[in-house]
Structure formats: C-alpha cells, structure tokens
Amino acid sequence: MSLDKDKAVALLNQIMELELASVVRYTHYALMVYGYNRIPIVEWLNKQADEGLLHARKAGELVTFLGGHPSLVIGPLLETHLHDTNAACSIPVSNILQESLANEAEALKLYYQLLELAQGKSVVLEDYARNQIMAEEMHADAVRKMLRQPCEV
C-alpha cells in the first residue's frame, strides 16, 4: 500500500488554510479584549496566533515534502460576532473561547483524517498528525478548563 500523495497534499493544504485563519482569528480576538483582565488574556491569544502560524508552516513544509504546492488561501474567517462589544459592555471572553473550541474541533477533524490516510504508509505524516492531534487536544482541554467555573469539577 502506498500513500495517496494527492489526498495528503489536499489535506495538508486544508490544515494550512485553517491554521492561517486561526492566526487571523486569534489576532482579531486579542485586539477585541478590554478590561482589567486584558493583559493575560491578550498574551494568551497572541500566543495562540503564534502557534497557529507555526502549525501552518509545518503543514506547508510537508506539502512541499510530498512534492505539492502550498496553498495561498486563508481558510474561512466566519465569525459569530458573539464577542462584539460596544461602549457600554465588556467583551464576553467566554464567547471567544467557545469560538476557539469550535475551531479546535475542525482542526482535530482534519488531523485525524490525515492520520487515517497516512497510517501504515508514511511514518513522517503519522508522526506529524499524532503530534498535532496531541497539541490540539491539549489546547482544547486548556480552553475547556478556562470555561469552567472555579467550583466546577
């Protein structure tokens, strides 16, 4: 059995596009946070944007590793606008975190598809997919923990 390189390149390009959209989304979120808790939240959001760029670069490197052409597209930037604010309100960070969880679920779906495609056919892609799945799962867990109330178990 050999790896379907065309499918792998297509999946990696989708991953790259999604991760680039995450960079834009997290940067946008960081600009939208106000209030006395702003500094640590903005730092965390900017760190997520930086991580998304690294993930996009890794995916792009694997596209070229397989002889493909990296996409110039940025994934959909759909926004719920649940985190919009006006002069009378502070931004509900929980809404930003919910949007982040939805994005993580989409990324995980793509990484699992890549793992399934590569299993037994490419150790490089298997290892990459497993590492990314672990990173995305840990990130989603961190977000879920931030969404919990202090007394929730």
DRENLOVO-332940 format. One line per field, with one value per residue (C-alpha): residue number from 1; residue in one letter; chain; x, y, z. Coordinates in Angstrom, 2 decimals. Each point is the difference from the previous one (the first is absolute). Layout:
num <- NUM; ...
residuo <- A; ...
cadena <- A; ...
xx <- X; ...
yy <- Y; ...
zz <- Z; ...
REM end
This chain:
num <- 1; 2; 3; 4; 5; 6; 7; 8; 9; 10; 11; 12; 13; 14; 15; 16; 17; 18; 19; 20; 21; 22; 23; 24; 25; 26; 27; 28; 29; 30; 31; 32; 33; 34; 35; 36; 37; 38; 39; 40; 41; 42; 43; 44; 45; 46; 47; 48; 49; 50; 51; 52; 53; 54; 55; 56; 57; 58; 59; 60; 61; 62; 63; 64; 65; 66; 67; 68; 69; 70; 71; 72; 73; 74; 75; 76; 77; 78; 79; 80; 81; 82; 83; 84; 85; 86; 87; 88; 89; 90; 91; 92; 93; 94; 95; 96; 97; 98; 99; 100; 101; 102; 103; 104; 105; 106; 107; 108; 109; 110; 111; 112; 113; 114; 115; 116; 117; 118; 119; 120; 121; 122; 123; 124; 125; 126; 127; 128; 129; 130; 131; 132; 133; 134; 135; 136; 137; 138; 139; 140; 141; 142; 143; 144; 145; 146; 147; 148; 149; 150; 151; 152; 153
residuo <- M; S; L; D; K; D; K; A; V; A; L; L; N; Q; I; M; E; L; E; L; A; S; V; V; R; Y; T; H; Y; A; L; M; V; Y; G; Y; N; R; I; P; I; V; E; W; L; N; K; Q; A; D; E; G; L; L; H; A; R; K; A; G; E; L; V; T; F; L; G; G; H; P; S; L; V; I; G; P; L; L; E; T; H; L; H; D; T; N; A; A; C; S; I; P; V; S; N; I; L; Q; E; S; L; A; N; E; A; E; A; L; K; L; Y; Y; Q; L; L; E; L; A; Q; G; K; S; V; V; L; E; D; Y; A; R; N; Q; I; M; A; E; E; M; H; A; D; A; V; R; K; M; L; R; Q; P; C; E; V
cadena <- A; A; A; A; A; A; A; A; A; A; A; A; A; A; A; A; A; A; A; A; A; A; A; A; A; A; A; A; A; A; A; A; A; A; A; A; A; A; A; A; A; A; A; A; A; A; A; A; A; A; A; A; A; A; A; A; A; A; A; A; A; A; A; A; A; A; A; A; A; A; A; A; A; A; A; A; A; A; A; A; A; A; A; A; A; A; A; A; A; A; A; A; A; A; A; A; A; A; A; A; A; A; A; A; A; A; A; A; A; A; A; A; A; A; A; A; A; A; A; A; A; A; A; A; A; A; A; A; A; A; A; A; A; A; A; A; A; A; A; A; A; A; A; A; A; A; A; A; A; A; A; A; A
xx <- 0.00; 1.28; -0.98; -2.46; 2.20; -2.69; -2.42; 2.73; 0.97; -3.65; -0.47; 3.23; -1.06; -3.36; 1.87; 2.28; -2.98; -1.82; 3.09; 0.57; -3.62; 0.66; 2.88; -2.32; -2.81; 2.19; 1.62; -3.47; -1.12; 3.06; -0.90; -3.58; 0.72; -0.45; -0.14; 2.12; 0.70; 1.18; 3.77; 0.10; -2.83; 1.63; 3.34; -1.69; -1.86; 3.18; 1.81; -2.75; 0.41; 3.76; -0.61; -2.48; 2.65; 2.48; -2.62; -0.71; 3.70; 0.39; -2.92; 1.45; 3.40; -1.64; -1.87; 3.33; 1.51; -2.63; 0.74; -3.15; -0.66; -0.95; -3.31; -0.18; -3.51; -0.97; -2.80; -3.46; -0.10; -3.55; -0.79; -2.95; 0.38; -0.93; 3.09; -0.85; -0.08; -1.31; 0.88; -2.37; 1.20; 3.16; 0.83; -1.26; 3.24; -1.98; -1.45; 3.48; 0.98; -3.08; 0.94; 3.52; -1.31; -2.00; 3.15; 1.99; -2.66; 0.37; 3.79; -0.20; -2.30; 2.56; 2.95; -1.87; -0.82; 3.68; 0.97; -2.47; 1.30; 3.66; -0.31; 2.36; 1.06; 2.07; 1.72; 0.77; -3.66; -1.17; 2.41; -0.96; -3.73; 0.35; 2.05; -2.48; -2.94; 1.69; 0.65; -3.57; -1.51; 2.09; -0.99; -3.69; 0.38; 1.56; -2.92; -2.56; 1.73; -0.10; -3.73; -0.68; -1.00; 2.47; -2.31; -0.87; 1.61
yy <- 0.00; 3.42; 3.42; 1.95; 3.09; 2.09; -0.58; 0.64; 3.28; 1.05; -0.72; 1.75; 3.05; 0.00; -0.18; 2.84; 2.13; -0.69; 0.78; 3.26; 0.95; -0.73; 2.46; 2.72; -0.99; -0.05; 3.28; 1.50; -1.36; 1.47; 3.41; -0.31; -0.63; 2.87; 0.33; -0.69; -3.62; 1.05; -0.55; -3.74; -0.75; 1.94; -1.72; -3.41; 0.88; 1.32; -3.20; -2.00; 2.11; -0.66; -3.73; -0.02; 1.50; -2.70; -2.67; 1.52; 0.04; -3.65; -0.98; 2.01; -1.64; -3.40; 1.07; 0.73; -3.17; -1.91; 2.00; 2.11; 3.72; 1.80; 1.81; 3.79; -0.11; 0.92; -2.15; 1.38; 2.85; -0.56; 1.83; -0.30; 3.62; -1.26; 1.74; 3.41; 2.83; 3.52; 2.85; -1.26; -3.63; -1.94; -2.86; -3.39; -1.95; -3.23; 0.58; 0.39; -3.24; -1.79; 1.15; -1.26; -3.43; -0.24; 0.79; -2.62; -2.61; 0.77; -0.24; -3.30; -1.41; 0.78; -1.35; -3.25; -0.30; 0.44; -2.62; -2.47; 0.67; -0.35; -2.96; -2.75; 1.99; 2.92; 0.15; 3.69; 0.93; -2.35; 1.56; 3.51; -0.74; -1.62; 2.92; 2.54; -1.97; 0.01; 3.75; 0.77; -2.29; 1.68; 3.42; -0.93; -1.33; 3.30; 1.90; -2.27; 0.57; 3.76; -0.26; -1.86; 1.86; -0.30; -2.30; -2.33; -3.42
zz <- 0.00; -0.89; 1.20; -2.15; -0.27; -1.70; 2.87; 2.55; -1.68; -0.17; 3.72; 0.94; -2.01; 1.80; 3.31; -1.05; -1.04; 3.28; 2.07; -1.89; 0.63; 3.68; -0.03; -1.30; 2.38; 3.14; -0.98; -0.44; 3.36; 1.72; -1.40; 1.25; 3.69; 2.45; 3.75; 3.03; -1.02; -3.45; 0.30; 0.79; -2.43; -2.84; 0.70; -0.19; -3.21; -1.64; 1.01; -1.71; -3.15; 0.03; 0.48; -2.90; -2.27; 1.01; -0.70; -3.42; -0.83; 0.99; -2.21; -2.88; 0.41; -0.25; -3.13; -1.67; 1.53; -1.98; -3.16; 0.24; -0.24; 3.24; -0.12; 0.01; 1.41; 3.54; 1.39; 0.71; 2.45; 1.08; 3.16; 2.36; 1.15; 3.47; 1.31; -1.47; 2.43; 0.33; 2.30; 2.72; 0.13; 0.52; -2.34; 1.15; -0.15; 0.42; -3.48; -1.45; 1.70; -1.38; -3.52; 0.67; 1.01; -3.22; -1.98; 1.93; -0.82; -3.70; 0.18; 1.87; -2.66; -2.71; 1.99; 0.68; -3.71; -0.81; 2.60; -1.51; -3.50; 1.04; 2.37; -1.06; -3.06; 1.25; 3.38; -0.59; -0.49; 2.76; 2.48; -1.11; 0.27; 3.43; 1.35; -1.35; 1.40; 3.40; -0.19; -1.09; 2.65; 2.71; -1.28; -0.02; 3.55; 1.11; -1.54; 1.65; 3.35; -0.52; -0.69; 3.26; 3.11; 2.90; 2.01; -2.90; -0.06
REM end
